[in-house]
Amino acid sequence: MVEVQTWTTRRMSNPRLSDSTADHQLLDMPATPPGDVRNSNVGWFSPTVLTALIIASWYLSNIGVLLLNKYLLSFYGFRYPIFLTMIHMIACSIYSYAAINFLGLVPLQHILSRKQFMKIFALSAIFCFSVVCGNTSLRYIPVSFNQAIGATTPFFTAIFAFLITFKKESAEVYCALMPVVFGIVLASNSEPSFHLFGFLVCIGSTAGRALKSVVQGILLTSEAEKLHSMNLLLYMAPMAAMILLPFTLYIEGNVASITMEKARGDPYIVFLLIGNATVAYLVNLTNFLVTKHTSALTLQVLGNAKAAVAAVVSVLIFRNPVTVMGIAGFAVTIMGVVLYSEAKKRSKITAH
């Protein structure tokens, strides 16, 4: 899934706004001003109905890209996670260009300096690492377990924030992280489909997502370098595709020819790949729209619930075995994320 964060999110310890998998998600945007579309009737829909439809679309696209990635990589036999991620990035480049330059969803912003370009390139590299690891993990572990591990993002964010920026949180915030870690340990020990390599690369994906949010908060915070999330995706996606190209050629071989050969025997794969890449972009677009029509806090709450919904849906579709202890571990992790969010909110209020 594809997941891009914007400069407006200075909450570097934001839990799971994500991830895509291709594993991937857009970041917090400022609250919508009073004259915005959400405060007036739009076409045939009232603002409430429109917001509900956007939230439903966000859920469907997030869960859809997870399930499609899992189906492609584990069940369909398309075992090329790096190439799949590169296709996602190419699609995000094309769709972002159309959304900004033709549909005018947001004003176009330009890269102003070589220094800013290098910062965005660095973010793209971290982004690639996170997304490729997330997609790779789906070859080996169930979506439900992938989501449980992904819910530990706040833990890694707090670690990187401390190591890189020396930012310390309150004791309450750190205590709230304990059930996050305990829950995933509990879920891992009782996971019937546990795979060590899949577990490790999923941890890598989660850590990469957290590192990106921290580094992004450092690199793109000056007034001159602030980029709208959709503009950031416009520049990051093609850079990410270029970074991934040599890796997919070296690690996955002549994957383009293999894919074309598969397409001759089964044209369905073409529609599957295009549809998968389109849904990956919709994750970013709907993420932006949800924040625009609600708030960053609402997106955070919805994101916590989304992990649980995605896990349940994946179990129903793929019938992967689960245990009571595994479900309990996932529940403890989600509870920890909720407690963490509340502790962060209270610490901010106290600080002000």
C-alpha positions as CSV (number, residue, x, y, z in Angstrom):
1,M,0.0,0.0,0.0
2,V,1.2,3.5,-0.5
3,E,1.6,5.9,2.3
4,V,2.9,9.5,2.1
5,Q,3.0,12.1,4.9
6,T,3.0,15.8,4.6
7,W,4.7,18.6,6.4
8,T,1.6,19.7,8.1
9,T,1.9,16.6,10.3
10,R,4.4,17.7,12.9
11,R,3.1,15.1,15.2
12,M,6.1,12.9,14.6
13,S,4.8,10.3,16.8
14,N,1.5,9.9,15.0
15,P,0.4,6.3,15.3
16,R,-0.6,4.5,12.1
17,L,-1.9,6.9,9.7
18,S,-0.9,3.7,6.9
19,D,0.5,2.2,5.6
20,S,0.4,0.4,3.0
21,T,1.2,-1.5,2.5
22,A,2.3,-0.7,-0.5
23,D,1.5,-0.6,2.3
24,H,1.0,3.0,1.8
25,Q,-1.0,6.4,3.2
26,L,-1.2,10.3,2.8
27,L,-0.8,12.6,5.7
28,D,-2.5,15.1,7.7
29,M,-3.8,18.2,6.0
30,P,-4.9,21.4,7.7
31,A,-8.5,21.7,8.9
32,T,-10.8,22.8,6.1
33,P,-11.7,26.6,6.2
34,P,-15.3,27.6,6.8
35,G,-16.0,28.3,3.2
36,D,-15.0,24.8,2.0
37,V,-17.1,22.3,0.2
38,R,-17.9,20.3,3.3
39,N,-19.9,23.3,4.7
40,S,-22.2,23.4,1.7
41,N,-24.3,21.0,-0.3
42,V,-22.3,19.3,-3.0
43,G,-24.4,18.0,-5.9
44,W,-26.9,15.6,-4.7
45,F,-25.1,14.9,-1.4
46,S,-25.4,16.7,1.9
47,P,-22.0,17.3,3.6
48,T,-22.7,14.5,6.1
49,V,-23.4,12.0,3.3
50,L,-20.4,13.2,1.3
51,T,-18.1,12.8,4.3
52,A,-19.5,9.3,5.0
53,L,-18.9,8.3,1.3
54,I,-15.3,9.6,1.4
55,I,-14.6,7.7,4.6
56,A,-16.1,4.5,3.2
57,S,-13.9,5.0,0.1
58,W,-10.9,5.4,2.2
59,Y,-11.6,2.2,4.1
60,L,-12.3,0.2,0.9
61,S,-9.2,1.5,-0.8
62,N,-6.9,0.8,2.2
63,I,-8.3,-2.7,2.8
64,G,-8.5,-3.3,-1.0
65,V,-4.9,-2.7,-1.7
66,L,-3.8,-4.9,1.2
67,L,-6.0,-7.8,0.0
68,L,-5.0,-7.3,-3.6
69,N,-1.3,-7.3,-2.7
70,K,-1.8,-10.5,-0.6
71,Y,-3.7,-12.2,-3.4
72,L,-1.1,-11.3,-6.1
73,L,2.0,-12.1,-4.0
74,S,0.7,-15.2,-2.2
75,F,-2.2,-16.8,-4.0
76,Y,-1.8,-15.7,-7.7
77,G,1.9,-16.5,-7.7
78,F,3.2,-13.1,-8.8
79,R,6.2,-13.2,-6.5
80,Y,7.8,-9.9,-7.4
81,P,7.1,-7.4,-4.5
82,I,9.8,-4.8,-5.7
83,F,8.4,-4.7,-9.2
84,L,4.8,-4.5,-7.8
85,T,5.9,-1.5,-5.7
86,M,7.5,0.1,-8.7
87,I,4.2,-0.2,-10.6
88,H,2.4,1.4,-7.7
89,M,4.9,4.3,-7.8
90,I,4.6,4.8,-11.6
91,A,0.8,4.8,-11.2
92,C,1.0,7.4,-8.4
93,S,3.2,9.6,-10.5
94,I,0.7,9.5,-13.4
95,Y,-2.4,10.0,-11.3
96,S,-0.8,12.7,-9.2
97,Y,0.2,14.7,-12.2
98,A,-3.4,14.4,-13.6
99,A,-5.0,15.3,-10.3
100,I,-2.8,18.4,-9.8
101,N,-2.3,19.7,-13.4
102,F,-5.6,18.7,-15.0
103,L,-8.2,18.3,-12.2
104,G,-6.7,21.1,-10.1
105,L,-7.3,19.4,-6.8
106,V,-4.5,21.4,-5.2
107,P,-2.2,24.1,-6.6
108,L,1.1,22.9,-8.2
109,Q,4.2,23.6,-6.1
110,H,7.7,23.5,-7.5
111,I,10.9,22.2,-6.0
112,L,12.8,25.4,-5.2
113,S,16.4,24.2,-4.7
114,R,18.8,21.3,-5.1
115,K,18.9,21.0,-1.3
116,Q,15.1,20.5,-1.2
117,F,15.4,18.0,-4.1
118,M,17.9,15.9,-2.1
119,K,15.7,16.0,1.0
120,I,12.7,14.7,-1.0
121,F,15.0,12.0,-2.6
122,A,16.1,10.9,0.9
123,L,12.5,10.6,1.9
124,S,11.8,8.6,-1.2
125,A,14.5,6.1,-0.4
126,I,13.1,5.5,3.1
127,F,9.6,5.3,1.6
128,C,10.8,2.6,-0.8
129,F,12.4,0.6,1.9
130,S,9.2,0.7,4.0
131,V,6.8,-0.2,1.1
132,V,8.9,-2.9,-0.4
133,C,9.3,-4.6,3.1
134,G,5.6,-4.3,3.7
135,N,4.7,-5.9,0.3
136,T,7.4,-8.6,0.8
137,S,6.0,-9.5,4.2
138,L,2.6,-10.3,2.6
139,R,4.2,-13.2,0.7
140,Y,4.9,-14.9,4.0
141,I,2.5,-13.8,6.7
142,P,-1.3,-13.2,6.8
143,V,-2.8,-9.7,6.4
144,S,-4.2,-9.9,9.9
145,F,-0.7,-10.5,11.4
146,N,0.7,-7.8,9.1
147,Q,-1.8,-5.3,10.5
148,A,-1.0,-6.3,14.0
149,I,2.7,-5.6,13.5
150,G,2.0,-2.4,11.7
151,A,0.0,-1.1,14.7
152,T,3.3,-0.9,16.6
153,T,4.3,2.2,14.5
154,P,4.0,4.6,17.5
155,F,6.6,2.5,19.4
156,F,9.2,2.9,16.6
157,T,8.3,6.6,16.1
158,A,9.0,7.4,19.7
159,I,12.3,5.6,19.5
160,F,13.5,7.4,16.3
161,A,12.2,10.8,17.6
162,F,14.4,10.3,20.7
163,L,17.4,9.0,18.9
164,I,17.3,11.6,16.1
165,T,15.8,14.7,17.7
166,F,16.3,13.9,21.4
167,K,12.7,14.5,21.9
168,K,11.4,13.0,25.1
169,E,7.8,12.2,25.8
170,S,6.0,12.1,29.1
171,A,6.1,9.1,31.4
172,E,2.4,8.5,30.6
173,V,3.1,8.3,26.8
174,Y,5.9,5.8,27.3
175,C,3.8,3.7,29.6
176,A,1.1,3.7,27.0
177,L,3.6,2.1,24.6
178,M,4.0,-1.0,26.8
179,P,0.7,-2.7,25.8
180,V,1.6,-1.9,22.2
181,V,4.7,-4.0,22.4
182,F,3.2,-6.6,24.8
183,G,0.3,-7.2,22.4
184,I,2.5,-7.9,19.4
185,V,4.7,-10.3,21.4
186,L,1.5,-12.1,22.5
187,A,0.2,-12.2,18.9
188,S,3.6,-13.4,17.5
189,N,3.9,-16.3,20.0
190,S,0.5,-17.6,19.1
191,E,0.4,-16.9,15.4
192,P,-0.3,-20.2,13.5
193,S,1.2,-18.9,10.3
194,F,4.2,-17.2,11.9
195,H,7.2,-16.9,9.5
196,L,10.4,-15.4,10.8
197,F,11.5,-13.7,7.6
198,G,8.0,-12.3,7.0
199,F,7.9,-11.1,10.6
200,L,11.3,-9.3,10.3
201,V,10.6,-7.6,7.0
202,C,7.2,-6.4,8.4
203,I,9.0,-5.0,11.4
204,G,11.4,-3.3,8.9
205,S,8.4,-1.8,7.1
206,T,6.9,-0.5,10.3
207,A,10.2,1.0,11.4
208,G,10.7,2.5,8.0
209,R,7.3,4.2,8.1
210,A,8.1,5.6,11.5
211,L,11.6,6.8,10.5
212,K,10.1,8.5,7.4
213,S,7.6,10.5,9.6
214,V,10.4,11.7,11.9
215,V,12.9,12.5,9.1
216,Q,10.1,14.3,7.2
217,G,9.3,16.4,10.2
218,I,13.0,17.5,10.2
219,L,13.6,18.0,6.5
220,L,10.5,19.8,5.3
221,T,9.6,22.1,8.2
222,S,10.9,25.5,6.9
223,E,8.4,27.9,5.4
224,A,10.2,27.8,2.0
225,E,10.2,24.0,1.8
226,K,6.6,23.2,3.0
227,L,4.9,21.0,0.4
228,H,1.3,20.0,0.2
229,S,0.9,16.2,0.7
230,M,-0.3,15.6,-2.9
231,N,2.6,17.7,-4.3
232,L,5.0,15.7,-2.1
233,L,3.6,12.5,-3.6
234,L,3.9,13.9,-7.1
235,Y,7.7,14.3,-6.6
236,M,8.4,11.3,-4.4
237,A,6.6,8.7,-6.5
238,P,8.8,9.0,-9.7
239,M,11.9,9.2,-7.5
240,A,10.9,6.1,-5.7
241,A,10.2,4.3,-9.1
242,M,13.7,5.3,-10.3
243,I,15.3,4.0,-7.0
244,L,13.4,0.7,-7.3
245,L,14.2,0.0,-11.0
246,P,17.8,-1.3,-10.5
247,F,16.8,-3.3,-7.5
248,T,14.0,-5.1,-9.3
249,L,16.2,-5.8,-12.2
250,Y,19.0,-7.1,-10.1
251,I,17.0,-9.1,-7.5
252,E,14.0,-10.1,-9.5
253,G,15.6,-10.7,-12.8
254,N,13.9,-10.0,-16.1
255,V,10.6,-9.5,-14.4
256,A,9.2,-7.3,-17.2
257,S,9.5,-10.1,-19.7
258,I,8.2,-12.6,-17.3
259,T,5.1,-10.4,-16.6
260,M,4.5,-10.0,-20.4
261,E,4.8,-13.7,-20.9
262,K,2.3,-14.3,-18.1
263,A,0.0,-11.8,-19.7
264,R,0.0,-13.7,-23.0
265,G,-1.3,-16.8,-21.2
266,D,-3.5,-15.0,-18.8
267,P,-4.6,-11.4,-19.8
268,Y,-6.3,-11.1,-16.4
269,I,-3.0,-10.2,-14.8
270,V,-2.9,-7.0,-16.7
271,F,-6.2,-5.8,-15.3
272,L,-5.2,-7.1,-11.9
273,L,-1.9,-5.1,-11.9
274,I,-3.5,-1.9,-13.2
275,G,-6.4,-2.2,-10.8
276,N,-4.0,-2.8,-7.9
277,A,-1.9,0.2,-8.8
278,T,-5.0,2.4,-9.1
279,V,-6.3,1.3,-5.7
280,A,-2.8,2.1,-4.3
281,Y,-3.2,5.7,-5.5
282,L,-6.7,5.9,-4.2
283,V,-5.3,5.2,-0.7
284,N,-3.4,8.5,-0.9
285,L,-6.2,10.4,-2.6
286,T,-8.9,9.3,-0.1
287,N,-6.6,9.8,2.8
288,F,-6.2,13.5,1.8
289,L,-9.9,13.8,1.3
290,V,-10.8,12.3,4.7
291,T,-8.5,14.8,6.4
292,K,-9.9,17.6,4.4
293,H,-13.5,16.8,5.2
294,T,-12.9,15.8,8.8
295,S,-9.7,16.4,10.7
296,A,-6.3,14.9,11.3
297,L,-7.5,13.6,14.7
298,T,-10.5,11.8,13.0
299,L,-8.1,10.2,10.5
300,Q,-6.0,8.9,13.4
301,V,-9.0,7.4,15.1
302,L,-10.3,5.9,11.9
303,G,-6.8,4.5,11.2
304,N,-6.8,2.6,14.5
305,A,-10.1,1.0,13.7
306,K,-9.0,0.3,10.1
307,A,-6.3,-2.1,11.2
308,A,-8.8,-4.2,13.1
309,V,-11.3,-4.1,10.2
310,A,-8.6,-5.1,7.6
311,A,-7.6,-8.0,9.9
312,V,-11.1,-9.3,10.2
313,V,-11.8,-9.0,6.5
314,S,-8.6,-10.8,5.5
315,V,-9.5,-13.7,7.8
316,L,-12.9,-14.0,6.3
317,I,-11.6,-14.0,2.8
318,F,-8.3,-15.9,3.0
319,R,-9.4,-18.2,5.9
320,N,-6.0,-18.0,7.5
321,P,-6.1,-19.7,11.0
322,V,-6.2,-17.5,14.0
323,T,-6.1,-18.3,17.7
324,V,-7.8,-16.7,20.7
325,M,-4.4,-15.7,22.1
326,G,-3.6,-14.0,18.7
327,I,-6.8,-12.1,18.7
328,A,-6.2,-11.0,22.3
329,G,-2.7,-9.9,21.4
330,F,-4.0,-7.8,18.5
331,A,-6.7,-6.3,20.8
332,V,-4.1,-5.4,23.4
333,T,-1.9,-3.7,20.7
334,I,-4.9,-1.6,19.4
335,M,-5.8,-0.7,23.0
336,G,-2.2,0.5,23.5
337,V,-2.4,2.6,20.4
338,V,-5.6,4.2,21.6
339,L,-4.1,4.9,25.0
340,Y,-1.0,6.3,23.4
341,S,-3.1,8.7,21.3
342,E,-4.9,9.9,24.3
343,A,-1.7,10.3,26.3
344,K,-0.1,12.3,23.4
345,K,-3.2,14.5,23.3
346,R,-3.1,15.2,27.0
347,S,0.7,15.9,26.9
348,K,0.2,18.5,24.2
349,I,-2.6,20.2,26.1
350,T,-0.4,20.3,29.2
351,A,2.6,21.7,27.2
352,H,0.4,24.5,25.9
